[in-house]
Amino acid sequence: MSKKLKIGLFGFGCVGQGLYHVLNNSTGFKADIAKIAVKNKTKPRIVGKELITYDKWEILNNPEIDVVVELIDDAEEAFHIVSEALKKGKHVVTANKKLLATHLEELYRLQQENNVSLLYEASACGSIPIIRSLEEYFDNEELEKVSGIFNGTTNYILTKTIAEKLSYANALKQAQDKGFAESDPTNDVEGFDAKFKAVIIALHAFGLIIKQEEVLNIGITTLHENDIKYASEKGYKIKLTPIIQRLDDDKVSVFVAPRFIKEHNHLYNVDNEFNGVIVEGKFSGEQFLQGRGAGSYPTGAAVLSDISALSHGYKYEFKKYAQKHAPTFTNDVVIEAYFRYNNNDDLKQIIFDEISEKYTSKDYHYVVGKVNLTHLIANRDYILKNNLFISLVDEKVSLAKEESKKTVFKKELVSY
Ligand code: HSE
């Protein structure tokens, strides 16, 4: 039997209003929004002022409110609100990926200790039910890889600038106007947002809690006309793609970088603000989910789905995290990438091996070769500062020690 819930809502911006609309137009499921806590006292609101409060304790201390829905921007304030709510025995639904990726372990512990539910489907890939799929459908299957397009804003910018020749500034402005971009869009375009989502997904796909600061995110801010030309001449599209992959020795690597996508890949036709997730299971093989990754109503719908699940007493089980033999996280992997550089100093700074392609002219230089992820992490600032561009050409990720074994083997063959 489902229970009619009383909701205390924090934040009434793009997603908050989306939820309000979706909830009011839901024919099946009903829940009451008892109070909405907001910060800005001067902003006009689409709801009556009896619903609005500026005091968070009016929600947190109200024993009649069973669910806190947290949809604010500030991750640290959100952490405070969510922790207090969980400690007071309230269930929580949040869409805040930065909050989750930064405090995953504490929040996991708090919801276990207080025997309440913390749900966050809307935090990763908007309307795509990826977390519930991983929790409920793939809970017992060993997964090989989860990858895809996890950020709507960058996908929108890449689609509009490359296919429709819009300027970067205009495309970003449109993404902001349509409510796709973060309030600080650096989070989108430098790959932070996609990384936060990858960290959340890694917990449900592989049972791993990873420190988000240790995960590499390279964004699209340094993309140049020459890179676009290179990609289109080879028939590639450019997408920003997180890759979460199991390697030998039960290691998992996680990172976010631009990638050249070939036409046969599912992600090739995922354009605009759409997201796509490819889940690869040991036995089930490849599955592909596509949906709206950003925007008021799709994200509001994902929040509503969590609220509805709560009314049936739903809770994540975190089965893979609870397992004794969860894999460990590593950055010591080798990837194959295209690297546009300015001069030989850049090539000395960022060392590529097994170079399969090299081009230099007066004002355009690139190599395609193999590079260790730890090396890119150490040089992330250098890449940004010098306007260099990196893009994966192949989604294959190998453990560095396996790569070095191959090199030794090749050398042995040569000497033989
Ligand atoms: N800024 C995010 C995006 C919003 O563009 O994907 C949805 O998480």
Boltz pocket constraint, residues with backbone or C-beta under 6 A from the ligand:
constraints:
  - pocket:
      binder: B
      contacts: [[A, 95], [A, 122], [A, 123], [A, 125], [A, 126], [A, 150], [A, 151], [A, 152], [A, 153], [A, 154], [A, 179], [A, 180], [A, 181], [A, 182], [A, 188], [A, 193], [A, 293], [A, 294], [A, 295]]
      max_distance: 6.0
